[in-house]
Amino acid sequence: MLARVQSYLLQGIDALPCEIELDHDPNYMVPEGGRSVFLVGLPDAGVREAQERVRSALANSGWYFPSGKVVINMAPADVRKEGSVYDLAIAVGLLAVQGVVGRQPARQMANGKSQIANEEDGEGLDYRGLVIAGELALDGRVRPIRGALALTAMAKARGAKGVMVPADNAAEASVVGGIDVYGVRTLAEAVGILTGNLETPPWEAPDVLTLLRTAAAPIDFAEVRGQEGVKRAITIAAAGNHNLFRFGPTVGDGRRPPCLPHGHNPLRLWPSGGNGRGVSACAAWR
């Protein structure tokens, strides 16, 4: 049985689509000393270790890793995959090939796009319409990831129904707006949403401007003592949006962003896309 789960990969601060294909052959006889799980598509060591994290997370959540042969392909195969962000997507795919989630196929609409079939029938969400990402702990908890905001923006641009991310990243992801965001704390919670056994509304999008106004800057320009020439140069560069070249101790560099005025929403979203710190309280600069 074949399943396809949509996820993402980060290149810089940009998120690119990554499709995870899982093929399960329950009749495959594993040779003595051989292996039954094949993970391909240029995975790094962190991605290759996913099968052990997923195996334990499934077992500790009440399911099991399928027996027989399992081939997991991560496309595009010519781009290196890094980190542990694919754990949740792989786990959902393994449950899909066992029929635990996604029993009904997605409907095809007149414009050729797929529509969530299960949602109207009260049977939960179809994983095929979601972009899914999250790191799994061995007990099934879902840990936060980097680039949730960029992932959500990519999913929205590609017409996805929604995204499923760790609960710790849900507020960050919901800033994008115009797309459903489902934050999950455990693998069991994710499966409950997909099967309809758990009714969880999409995460409510926060007011970005209010969030930015109340966010505390990690560093303050007022902390710099003396160095009047340096402070004047930084102030002029900040006011006129000029480039600034300095050398020597970097006391003033990191304190430049808090002295800049708050910008409009997009200006403040994209610089934080892949840094793992969510929405920045500081304006973009370099």
C-alpha positions as CSV (number, residue, x, y, z in Angstrom):
1,M,0.0,0.0,0.0
2,L,1.2,3.5,-0.9
3,A,0.8,6.7,1.1
4,R,1.9,10.3,0.4
5,V,2.3,12.9,3.1
6,Q,3.2,16.5,2.4
7,S,5.9,18.2,4.5
8,Y,8.6,20.8,3.9
9,L,12.4,21.4,3.9
10,L,14.2,24.7,4.7
11,Q,16.7,26.4,2.4
12,G,17.9,29.5,4.2
13,I,14.7,31.1,5.5
14,D,12.6,29.7,2.6
15,A,10.4,26.6,2.9
16,L,10.2,24.3,-0.1
17,P,7.7,21.4,-0.5
18,C,8.8,17.9,0.4
19,E,6.7,14.9,-0.4
20,I,7.2,11.8,1.7
21,E,6.1,8.6,0.0
22,L,5.7,5.4,1.9
23,D,5.3,2.0,0.3
24,H,4.4,-1.0,2.5
25,D,4.8,-4.6,1.5
26,P,3.4,-6.8,4.4
27,N,4.3,-10.0,2.6
28,Y,8.0,-9.3,2.4
29,M,10.1,-11.8,4.3
30,V,13.0,-10.1,6.0
31,P,16.2,-12.1,5.5
32,E,18.2,-13.1,8.5
33,G,20.4,-10.2,9.5
34,G,18.7,-8.0,6.8
35,R,16.7,-4.8,7.2
36,S,13.1,-4.1,6.5
37,V,13.0,-0.3,6.5
38,F,14.6,1.7,3.6
39,L,14.8,5.5,3.9
40,V,15.9,7.2,0.7
41,G,16.0,10.7,-0.7
42,L,19.3,12.2,0.6
43,P,18.5,12.0,4.3
44,D,21.1,13.2,6.8
45,A,21.9,11.3,10.0
46,G,19.1,13.1,11.9
47,V,16.5,12.0,9.3
48,R,17.8,8.4,9.2
49,E,17.3,8.2,13.0
50,A,13.6,9.1,12.5
51,Q,12.6,5.5,12.1
52,E,13.7,4.7,15.7
53,R,12.0,7.7,17.1
54,V,8.9,7.0,15.2
55,R,8.9,3.3,16.1
56,S,9.0,4.1,19.8
57,A,6.5,6.9,19.5
58,L,4.0,4.6,17.7
59,A,4.5,1.9,20.3
60,N,4.1,4.2,23.3
61,S,1.0,5.8,21.7
62,G,-0.9,2.5,21.2
63,W,0.0,1.6,17.6
64,Y,2.9,-0.3,16.0
65,F,5.4,0.0,13.3
66,P,4.2,-2.1,10.3
67,S,5.8,-5.4,9.7
68,G,7.3,-6.4,6.3
69,K,9.1,-4.1,4.0
70,V,8.7,-0.3,4.3
71,V,10.3,2.1,1.7
72,I,10.2,5.8,2.7
73,N,11.2,8.1,-0.1
74,M,11.6,11.9,0.4
75,A,11.2,13.9,-2.7
76,P,12.8,15.8,-4.4
77,A,15.5,13.2,-4.1
78,D,18.3,15.5,-5.2
79,V,17.9,17.9,-2.3
80,R,19.4,17.0,1.1
81,K,17.0,16.6,4.0
82,E,18.1,17.6,7.4
83,G,16.9,17.4,11.0
84,S,14.0,15.8,12.8
85,V,11.1,17.8,11.3
86,Y,9.8,14.8,9.3
87,D,9.0,12.5,12.3
88,L,5.3,13.4,12.6
89,A,4.8,13.2,8.8
90,I,6.5,9.8,8.6
91,A,4.4,8.5,11.6
92,V,1.2,9.7,9.9
93,G,2.2,8.0,6.7
94,L,2.9,4.7,8.5
95,L,-0.5,4.8,10.1
96,A,-2.0,5.6,6.7
97,V,-0.6,2.5,5.0
98,Q,-2.1,0.5,7.9
99,G,-5.5,2.1,7.4
100,V,-5.6,3.9,10.7
101,V,-6.0,7.3,9.1
102,G,-7.1,8.5,5.6
103,R,-9.5,5.6,4.7
104,Q,-11.4,7.8,2.3
105,P,-9.7,9.2,-0.8
106,A,-9.7,12.9,-1.4
107,R,-12.3,14.1,-3.9
108,Q,-11.2,15.7,-7.1
109,M,-12.8,19.1,-7.7
110,A,-13.7,20.6,-11.1
111,N,-10.5,22.7,-11.1
112,G,-8.3,19.6,-10.6
113,K,-7.5,20.3,-6.9
114,S,-8.1,17.8,-4.2
115,Q,-10.7,18.5,-1.5
116,I,-10.7,17.1,2.0
117,A,-13.3,14.3,1.8
118,N,-13.5,13.3,5.4
119,E,-14.2,16.8,6.8
120,E,-17.8,17.1,5.5
121,D,-18.7,13.6,6.7
122,G,-17.6,14.3,10.3
123,E,-14.7,11.8,10.0
124,G,-11.8,14.1,10.7
125,L,-9.3,15.7,8.4
126,D,-7.7,14.0,5.4
127,Y,-4.0,14.1,5.9
128,R,-3.6,14.4,2.1
129,G,-4.8,18.0,2.3
130,L,-2.3,19.0,5.1
131,V,1.3,19.9,5.3
132,I,2.6,18.1,8.3
133,A,5.8,18.6,10.4
134,G,7.1,18.0,13.9
135,E,9.7,16.1,15.9
136,L,8.6,13.1,17.9
137,A,9.8,12.2,21.4
138,L,9.9,8.5,22.2
139,D,6.8,8.8,24.3
140,G,4.8,10.4,21.5
141,R,5.1,14.0,22.4
142,V,5.5,16.5,19.6
143,R,8.5,18.8,19.9
144,P,8.8,22.3,18.3
145,I,10.5,22.8,14.9
146,R,12.3,25.6,13.1
147,G,10.6,27.5,10.2
148,A,6.9,26.9,11.0
149,L,6.1,30.4,9.7
150,A,7.8,29.8,6.4
151,L,6.2,26.3,6.2
152,T,2.7,27.8,6.6
153,A,3.4,30.5,4.0
154,M,4.5,27.9,1.6
155,A,1.5,25.7,2.3
156,K,-0.9,28.6,1.8
157,A,0.8,29.6,-1.5
158,R,0.4,26.0,-2.8
159,G,-3.2,25.8,-1.9
160,A,-3.0,23.4,1.0
161,K,-6.1,23.0,3.2
162,G,-4.1,23.5,6.4
163,V,-0.9,22.7,8.3
164,M,-0.3,20.4,11.3
165,V,2.6,21.6,13.4
166,P,3.7,21.3,17.1
167,A,1.5,23.2,19.5
168,D,4.5,25.3,20.5
169,N,4.7,26.6,16.9
170,A,1.0,27.0,16.3
171,A,0.8,30.7,17.3
172,E,3.8,31.5,15.0
173,A,2.3,29.6,12.1
174,S,-1.2,31.2,12.5
175,V,0.3,34.6,11.9
176,V,0.2,33.9,8.2
177,G,-3.6,33.9,8.1
178,G,-5.9,32.5,5.5
179,I,-5.0,28.9,6.2
180,D,-6.1,26.5,9.0
181,V,-3.4,25.7,11.6
182,Y,-3.7,22.7,13.8
183,G,-1.3,22.6,16.7
184,V,-0.7,19.2,18.3
185,R,1.1,18.2,21.5
186,T,1.2,14.4,21.0
187,L,1.0,11.9,18.2
188,A,-2.2,10.6,19.7
189,E,-3.7,14.1,19.4
190,A,-2.7,14.3,15.8
191,V,-4.3,11.0,15.0
192,G,-7.4,12.0,16.9
193,I,-7.8,15.1,14.7
194,L,-7.2,13.0,11.5
195,T,-9.7,10.3,12.4
196,G,-12.4,12.7,13.8
197,N,-12.2,11.2,17.4
198,L,-10.9,14.6,18.7
199,E,-12.7,17.8,17.7
200,T,-10.1,20.5,17.7
201,P,-10.7,23.8,16.0
202,P,-8.0,25.5,14.0
203,W,-5.6,27.8,15.9
204,E,-6.9,31.3,16.2
205,A,-4.7,33.8,14.4
206,P,-3.3,36.5,16.7
207,D,-3.3,40.2,16.1
208,V,0.2,40.7,14.7
209,L,0.6,44.4,15.4
210,T,-0.5,43.9,19.0
211,L,1.9,40.9,19.3
212,L,4.8,43.0,18.0
213,R,4.0,46.0,20.2
214,T,3.9,43.9,23.4
215,A,7.0,41.8,22.5
216,A,10.0,42.6,24.6
217,A,13.2,43.3,22.7
218,P,16.0,40.9,23.9
219,I,18.5,43.8,23.8
220,D,18.3,47.5,24.2
221,F,20.2,50.3,22.4
222,A,20.0,52.3,25.6
223,E,22.4,49.9,27.3
224,V,25.4,51.2,25.3
225,R,27.5,53.5,27.5
226,G,29.8,56.1,25.9
227,Q,30.9,55.5,22.3
228,E,29.0,58.5,21.1
229,G,30.4,58.3,17.6
230,V,29.4,54.7,17.2
231,K,25.8,55.4,18.5
232,R,25.5,58.4,16.2
233,A,26.6,56.3,13.1
234,I,24.1,53.5,14.0
235,T,21.3,56.1,14.6
236,I,21.9,57.7,11.2
237,A,22.1,54.3,9.4
238,A,18.8,53.2,11.2
239,A,17.0,56.4,10.4
240,G,17.9,56.4,6.7
241,N,18.0,52.6,6.2
242,H,21.7,52.9,5.1
243,N,24.3,50.1,5.1
244,L,26.7,50.2,8.0
245,F,30.2,48.8,8.0
246,R,32.0,48.4,11.3
247,F,34.9,46.4,12.7
248,G,36.1,45.7,16.2
249,P,34.0,44.7,19.3
250,T,30.3,44.3,18.3
251,V,28.7,46.1,21.3
252,G,26.5,48.3,19.1
253,D,25.7,45.9,16.3
254,G,23.2,43.7,18.1
255,R,21.5,46.6,19.7
256,R,20.5,48.3,16.4
257,P,17.2,46.5,15.8
258,P,15.3,47.7,18.9
259,C,16.0,51.3,18.0
260,L,14.2,50.9,14.7
261,P,10.4,51.7,14.4
262,H,7.9,48.9,14.1
263,G,7.2,48.0,10.4
264,H,4.2,46.5,8.7
265,N,3.4,42.9,9.0
266,P,5.2,41.3,6.0
267,L,8.4,43.2,6.7
268,R,8.5,41.6,10.1
269,L,7.4,38.1,9.2
270,W,9.9,37.0,6.6
271,P,13.2,37.7,8.3
272,S,12.0,35.4,11.1
273,G,11.0,32.6,8.7
274,G,13.8,30.1,9.4
275,N,15.5,31.2,12.5
276,G,13.4,29.2,14.9
277,R,12.5,32.2,17.1
278,G,9.1,32.9,15.7
279,V,7.8,36.4,14.9
280,S,10.6,38.9,15.6
281,A,10.0,42.0,17.7
282,C,12.8,43.8,15.8
283,A,12.6,45.3,12.3
284,A,14.6,43.6,9.5
285,W,18.1,44.9,9.0
286,R,21.5,43.7,8.0
